[in-house]
């Protein structure tokens, strides 16, 4: 999970300011500290002090007071693609909103691509009240289709108080605010099995060349180095984006994200060639290309942290949310499982972010109240304490996160301010950057299977991108 602040902008919009990489480097530096940390339990903060018989319910969290209207008898539907622990944890956030307001909230499981799912709901006359959209491109499409409704004054007040301008602008179209980024992700992390590293006698690599050398040493020790969840095409786009941002630089990244340069550009060739150094070595990928293409993201994580000192792989690349899947194994974050920043391919290590935004599809008092709640520290603090989550809300107390590893990740995200790059594929039209079996997801799956065909992958990427951006 973007052109001037990482968002695609319409020709008439000039509200976004282009990111520079100075503070991104600071965020990357902060993340280096993560690997040395051990699991440290921290108490979350109390989240609710509900009112009694008044017209409104108030709560104090992290030093701020949030007032929500009484909504007894009101009902809301919230659609999201989250499953498993993510869905369960989000439902706890919704449950807190119910307690404070008296409203009834129903979670509606959605499928990727969520825009298609919402289209069918809207065509049937039964759209959800709120949708959690995981792509900036999806927000833009929802606005263009006139599905999305602007947020109200109370939501904007929370956003202005709690979010950097960059995170606000990601869901701003033609000067109007359409969403609240509730969940963020740092997608520039490599998680590793500490026992595998110790047995191989390797340390955390800082550059791409060191990463490949580490992979070879881990292989020589008897463990396949890297687990890749290739059955889910979005993981492959994240591999490409981190390499491209570090190697080509932020300006080129913004241009490619907006399709201002073609995918046949030499910078794309360079990035794919670099990626092929890993993907093209069957010894380095758990199960080889065929095995990786049958491995879904959750399994790519769990197989790295099960099997004692002989797991199926020693490392797995993905965002901070990997912690949720590690929690399903017996591995402990900070001891059995550690993390290092994605290695620098160029001059600087990349910092790629993603996120999910709440967008209003029905304008109502209850819907606006829910977005107001989601934009507050109160809502984010609930999920922060459950783990596997980062909030772009700068007023969430760092102590709300359950361990030192996540506290460092959260601190790095906030320290980056506006100087980050948002997930490139999530900026694209969904037909190109967010649809299983199509566009970038499919082309990179094909490239994983045949990483020698750089030119063919470039040509197909450009053809699919041209069609999607034109549409």
C-alpha positions in Angstrom: 0.0 0.0 0.0 0.8 8.5 -4.6 2.8 11.2 -6.9 3.5 14.4 -5.0 3.1 13.2 -1.5 3.0 9.8 -3.0 -0.5 10.3 -4.4 -1.6 10.5 -7.9 -3.1 13.9 -8.5 -5.5 15.2 -11.0 -4.4 17.9 -13.4 -6.4 20.5 -11.5 -4.9 19.6 -8.1 -1.9 21.3 -6.7 -2.4 20.7 -3.0 0.3 18.1 -2.5 4.0 18.9 -1.9 6.6 16.5 -3.3 8.5 14.5 -0.7 12.3 14.7 -0.4 14.3 12.0 1.2 16.2 13.8 4.0 13.9 12.7 6.8 13.3 9.4 5.2 16.9 8.6 5.9 16.3 9.5 9.5 13.4 7.0 9.6 15.6 4.4 8.1 18.3 5.1 10.7 15.8 4.8 13.5 14.7 1.4 12.2 18.2 0.1 12.4 17.8 0.1 16.2 14.9 -2.3 16.0 16.9 -5.4 15.5 18.8 -5.1 18.8 15.7 -4.8 20.8 14.1 -7.6 22.9 10.5 -8.1 23.7 9.4 -5.7 26.4 5.9 -5.7 27.6 4.3 -2.3 28.1 0.9 -1.5 29.4 -1.5 0.2 27.1 -3.5 3.2 28.2 -7.1 3.2 29.3 -9.3 4.0 26.4 -12.8 4.8 27.7 -14.4 6.8 30.4 -18.0 6.9 29.1 -20.6 9.4 30.1 -23.8 8.3 31.8 -27.1 9.9 31.0 -26.0 12.9 29.0 -26.6 13.5 25.3 -22.9 12.8 24.5 -20.2 10.4 25.5 -16.7 11.6 26.3 -13.4 9.8 26.7 -9.9 10.8 27.6 -7.0 9.0 26.0 -3.4 10.1 25.8 -4.3 13.4 27.3 -7.0 14.4 24.7 -10.7 14.5 25.2 -12.9 13.1 22.4 -16.7 13.8 22.4 -19.0 11.6 20.3 -22.7 12.0 19.8 -25.2 9.5 21.3 -26.4 7.3 18.4 -28.8 4.8 20.1 -30.8 3.0 17.4 -28.4 4.0 14.6 -26.6 1.2 12.6 -23.6 1.2 10.4 -21.9 -1.2 8.0 -18.1 -1.1 7.6 -16.4 -3.0 4.8 -12.8 -4.0 4.7 -10.6 -6.8 3.2 -9.1 -7.6 6.6 -9.2 -11.2 7.7 -7.9 -13.2 10.7 -6.2 -11.3 13.5 -6.5 -7.9 11.6 -10.3 -8.3 11.3 -10.6 -9.4 14.9 -8.6 -6.5 16.2 -10.5 -4.0 14.1 -13.7 -5.3 15.4 -12.5 -4.5 18.9 -12.1 -0.9 17.8 -15.6 -0.9 16.4 -16.9 -2.4 19.6 -15.5 0.5 21.5 -17.3 2.9 19.2 -20.5 1.0 19.9 -20.0 1.3 23.7 -19.4 5.0 23.5 -22.3 6.0 21.1 -24.9 3.2 21.4 -24.7 2.6 17.6 -24.6 -0.9 16.1 -21.7 -1.5 13.8 -21.5 -4.5 11.5 -18.3 -5.6 9.8 -18.7 -6.5 6.2 -15.9 -8.8 4.8 -14.8 -7.5 1.4 -12.8 -9.1 -1.3 -10.0 -7.7 -3.5 -10.3 -5.7 -5.5 -12.4 -3.8 -3.0 -13.6 -1.3 -5.7 -15.2 -4.1 -7.6 -16.8 -5.4 -4.4 -18.2 -2.0 -3.6 -19.4 -1.5 -7.1 -21.5 -4.6 -6.9 -22.9 -3.5 -3.5 -23.7 0.0 -4.8 -25.3 -1.5 -8.0 -27.5 -3.6 -5.7 -28.6 -0.6 -3.7 -26.9 -1.7 -0.5 -23.5 0.0 -0.1 -21.8 -0.1 3.3 -21.7 3.2 5.2 -17.9 3.2 5.4 -15.2 1.3 3.5 -11.6 0.8 4.5 -9.7 1.4 1.2 -6.1 0.0 1.0 -5.1 1.9 -2.1 -4.8 5.7 -2.8 -5.9 4.8 -6.3 -9.1 3.2 -4.9 -9.9 6.5 -3.0 -9.5 8.4 -6.2 -11.7 6.0 -8.1 -14.4 6.2 -5.4 -14.4 10.0 -5.7 -14.5 9.9 -9.5 -17.4 7.5 -9.4 -19.1 9.8 -6.9 -19.4 7.1 -4.3 -17.2 8.8 -1.6 -18.5 11.6 0.5 -16.4 14.4 2.0 -15.6 14.3 5.7 -17.2 16.9 8.0 -15.8 19.5 10.3 -15.4 17.2 13.3 -13.3 14.7 11.3 -11.2 17.5 9.8 -10.5 18.9 13.3 -9.2 15.5 14.5 -7.1 15.2 11.3 -5.6 18.6 11.7 -4.7 17.9 15.4 -3.4 14.4 15.0 -1.9 13.9 11.5 0.9 15.4 9.5 -0.1 17.2 6.4 1.3 14.4 4.3 -1.1 11.8 5.7 -4.0 14.2 5.3 -3.2 14.9 1.7 -3.1 11.2 0.8 -6.9 11.1 0.9 -7.5 14.7 -0.3 -8.8 15.0 -3.9 -9.2 18.4 -5.6 -8.9 20.1 -2.2 -11.5 18.1 -0.4 -10.8 15.6 2.4 -12.3 12.2 1.7 -10.7 9.8 4.1 -8.9 9.0 7.4 -5.8 6.9 7.3 -6.3 4.6 10.3 -3.7 1.9 9.7 -0.2 2.5 8.4 2.5 0.1 7.5 6.3 0.3 7.2 6.9 -1.9 4.2 10.7 -1.7 4.2 11.6 -4.4 6.7 13.3 -7.9 6.6 12.5 -10.2 9.4 14.9 -13.1 10.3 15.1 -16.2 12.3 17.8 -15.4 14.9 18.8 -19.0 15.4 19.5 -19.4 11.7 21.6 -16.3 11.6 23.5 -17.4 14.7 24.1 -20.9 13.2 25.4 -19.3 10.0 27.5 -16.8 11.8 26.0 -13.8 9.9 25.0 -10.4 11.0 22.3 -8.0 9.6 23.2 -6.8 6.1 23.0 -3.1 5.3 23.4 -3.1 1.6 22.0 -5.2 -1.3 25.4 -6.8 -1.9 25.7 -7.7 1.8 22.2 -9.1 1.6 23.1 -11.5 -1.2 26.3 -12.5 0.5 24.3 -13.2 3.7 21.8 -15.3 1.7 24.7 -17.4 0.3 26.2 -18.0 3.7 22.8 -19.0 5.1 22.3 -21.4 2.2 25.8 -22.8 2.9 24.7 -23.4 6.5 21.9 -25.7 5.3 18.9 -23.4 5.3 17.2 -21.8 2.3 17.7 -18.0 2.8 14.5 -16.3 1.8 10.7 -17.0 2.0 8.6 -15.3 -0.7 4.8 -15.2 -0.6 4.5 -15.1 -4.4 0.9 -16.4 -4.4 -0.1 -12.9 -3.3 1.1 -10.6 -6.0 1.1 -7.5 -3.8 4.2 -8.9 -1.9 6.1 -8.9 -5.2 5.3 -5.3 -5.9 6.7 -4.4 -2.5 10.0 -6.1 -3.4 10.2 -4.1 -6.6 9.3 -0.8 -5.0 11.9 -1.0 -2.3 14.6 -1.8 -4.8 13.4 0.9 -7.2 13.2 3.7 -4.6 16.7 3.0 -3.2 18.3 2.5 -6.7 16.5 5.0 -8.9 15.7 7.6 -6.2 12.6 9.4 -5.0 12.1 11.7 -8.0 12.0 8.7 -10.4 9.8 6.8 -8.0 7.3 9.7 -8.0 7.4 9.8 -11.8 6.8 6.1 -12.3 4.1 6.1 -9.6 2.2 8.8 -11.6 3.1 7.0 -15.0 4.9 10.2 -16.0 7.7 7.9 -17.2 7.1 4.5 -18.9 7.8 1.1 -17.4 10.2 0.6 -20.3 12.5 3.3 -18.8 16.1 2.1 -18.1 15.6 2.7 -14.4 12.9 -0.1 -14.4 15.3 -2.4 -16.2 18.0 -1.7 -13.6 15.6 -2.5 -10.7 14.3 -5.7 -12.3 17.8 -6.8 -13.1 18.7 -6.3 -9.4 15.6 -8.2 -8.3 16.5 -11.0 -10.6 19.8 -11.5 -8.7 17.7 -12.9 -5.9 14.6 -14.3 -7.7 16.8 -15.9 -10.4 18.7 -18.0 -7.8 16.5 -21.1 -7.0 18.8 -21.9 -4.1 17.8 -18.6 -2.4 14.0 -19.0 -2.6 12.1 -21.4 -0.4 10.5 -24.0 -2.7 12.0 -22.2 -5.7 9.9 -20.0 -7.9 7.1 -22.7 -8.2 7.0 -23.1 -4.5 7.0 -19.4 -3.9 4.1 -18.9 -6.3 2.0 -21.4 -4.3 2.9 -19.7 -0.9 0.5 -17.2 0.4 1.8 -14.3 2.5 0.9 -15.7 6.0 2.6 -19.0 5.2 5.7 -17.2 4.0 6.0 -15.8 7.5 5.1 -18.8 9.6 7.4 -21.1 7.6 10.3 -18.8 8.5 9.7 -19.2 12.2 8.7 -22.8 12.7 10.8 -25.9 12.5 13.3 -25.1 15.2 16.8 -24.3 13.7 15.8 -25.9 10.4 12.9 -23.8 9.2 12.0 -23.6 5.5 13.7 -20.2 5.2 15.8 -17.9 7.3 14.4 -14.5 6.3 11.1 -13.1 5.0 10.6 -9.6 3.7 7.4 -7.6 4.5 6.1 -4.8 6.7 5.6 -4.4 10.4 2.4 -6.4 10.2 4.5 -9.5 9.9 4.4 -9.5 13.7 0.8 -10.6 13.6 1.7 -13.8 11.8 4.8 -14.4 13.9 2.5 -14.3 16.9 0.8 -17.4 15.5 4.1 -19.4 15.9 6.1 -20.1 19.1 8.7 -17.5 18.1 9.1 -14.4 20.3 9.7 -11.1 18.6 12.9 -9.5 19.8 14.5 -12.9 20.7 13.6 -15.6 18.2 12.5 -13.1 15.5 14.3 -9.9 14.7 14.1 -7.3 12.0 16.4 -5.1 10.0 15.7 -2.3 7.4 15.5 -3.3 3.7 19.1 -3.1 2.5 20.2 -0.1 0.5 20.6 -0.8 -3.2 21.6 2.8 -4.0 22.9 5.5 -1.7 20.1 5.2 0.9 17.9 2.5 2.3 14.3 2.8 1.2 11.3 3.8 3.4 8.1 2.7 1.7 4.8 3.1 3.6 1.3 1.8 3.0 -2.0 2.2 4.7 -5.8 1.8 4.9 -8.1 4.8 4.9 -11.7 5.0 6.1 -13.9 6.5 3.4 -17.5 7.5 3.9 -20.0 6.1 1.3 -23.1 7.3 3.1 -23.2 10.8 4.6 -24.8 10.4 8.0 -24.3 11.6 11.6 -23.3 8.1 12.6 -20.8 7.7 9.7 -19.2 11.0 10.4 -18.9 10.1 14.1 -17.2 6.9 13.2 -14.6 8.7 11.1 -14.1 11.2 13.9 -13.4 8.4 16.3 -11.0 6.7 13.8 -9.1 10.0 13.4 -8.6 10.2 17.2 -5.8 8.8 19.3 -8.5 6.9 21.2 -9.3 4.5 18.4 -5.7 3.9 17.3 -4.6 3.2 20.9 -7.0 0.2 21.1 -5.4 -1.6 18.2 -1.9 -0.4 19.0 -2.1 -2.3 22.3 -3.1 -5.5 20.4 0.0 -5.6 18.3 0.7 -6.0 14.5 -0.4 -2.4 13.9 1.1 1.1 13.3 -0.9 4.3 13.4 0.0 7.5 11.4 -1.7 9.4 14.2 1.1 11.4 15.9 -0.7 11.7 19.2 -0.9 8.0 19.9 1.4 7.4 23.0 4.4 5.4 22.1 3.8 3.4 25.3 0.5 2.1 23.8 2.5 -0.3 21.6 3.0 -3.7 23.3 6.7 -4.2 22.9 10.0 -2.3 22.2 10.2 -3.5 18.6 6.8 -2.0 17.7 7.5 1.1 19.7 10.7 1.7 17.7 8.8 1.2 14.4 6.0 3.6 15.5 8.6 6.2 16.5 10.3 5.9 13.1 7.1 6.3 11.2 6.1 9.4 13.1 9.7 10.8 12.9 9.5 10.5 9.1 6.9 13.2 9.1 5.9 13.9 5.4 9.2 12.5 4.1 8.1 9.0 3.0 7.1 7.3 -0.2 3.7 5.6 -0.3 3.4 2.2 -1.8 3.6 2.7 -5.6 1.2 0.0 -6.7 -1.4 1.4 -4.3 -1.2 4.7 -6.0 -2.0 3.1 -9.4 -5.5 2.5 -10.8 -6.7 -0.7 -9.2 -6.8 -2.6 -12.5 -3.0 -2.2 -12.7 -1.8 -2.1 -9.1 -4.4 -3.9 -7.0 -6.1 -6.8 -8.7 -5.2 -10.4 -8.3 -4.3 -12.1 -11.6 -4.0 -8.8 -13.5 -1.6 -5.9 -14.1 1.5 -5.5 -12.0 0.6 -8.4 -9.6 0.4 -10.9 -12.5 3.4 -9.6 -14.4 5.7 -9.8 -11.4 4.4 -13.3 -10.6 5.4 -14.2 -14.2 8.7 -12.5 -13.7 9.4 -14.5 -10.5 8.9 -17.6 -12.6 11.2 -16.3 -15.4 13.4 -13.5 -14.1 15.7 -13.6 -17.1 13.0 -11.9 -19.3 13.5 -8.4 -18.0 12.5 -6.8 -21.3 9.4 -8.9 -21.6 8.3 -7.9 -18.1 8.9 -4.3 -18.8 6.9 -4.4 -22.0 4.0 -6.1 -20.3 4.1 -3.8 -17.4 3.9 -0.8 -19.7 1.1 -2.1 -21.8 -1.0 -2.9 -18.7 -0.2 0.4 -17.0 -1.0 2.4 -20.2 -4.4 0.8 -20.5 -5.2 1.3 -16.8 -4.1 4.9 -16.5 -5.9 5.8 -19.7 -9.1 4.2 -18.4 
